[in-house]
Amino acid sequence: MYRRIMVPVDLEHVGGLDKALATAAGLARQYNGTITYVAVTSPAPGAVAHDPEAFAATLRHFAHEQGRRHGVETGATTRISPDPTADLNTTLLDA
């Protein structure tokens, strides 16, 4: 039923996502699915990384660690937006 699960994440506030991350992992295990973590960043330096490439590497590391922790296959998709706050919903839907 759930083959591919997209989980939007805010890498600045990962600590508040434990319940959502565990729920997605549980569904992926139950249905033998995969999880793709999606995050949106701007081209400007931010709190998580100094550029989009470093942000993408941080997200890939996060996805790998989540997969290892929960025993599921994971991936990571980074989207770049000039204004992530204003474009968040549209950018996530496009992902």
Steps between C-alpha positions, in 0.01 A plus 500: 500500500768754599794435268661844503454740788609863478582663833567874500758593762630823646861426587505792743229334711563127469454448873128567472448245223557176691138387496452576128830333407415187699151484347635527145762234575235270646289532186801440277592184692143371507449544126861436392522856368763769478518848652624810324578790730445836329634832624489850353784748532599833354814567299621728783693371802279380781508345846534144365761556228694771321381404149246273328758227435590476868129507587438210261787305657354560847159378382655188342678424826175550691317263263773238530492516880120473505516197273760336722307582817164375375611225263343646186625610160529879480589776258533876511381778273606861544305781339638851468272801518582871514241535777440162670245641742275644230554214251500206742165342412547538124857373515401194705212421265739520204732255673 
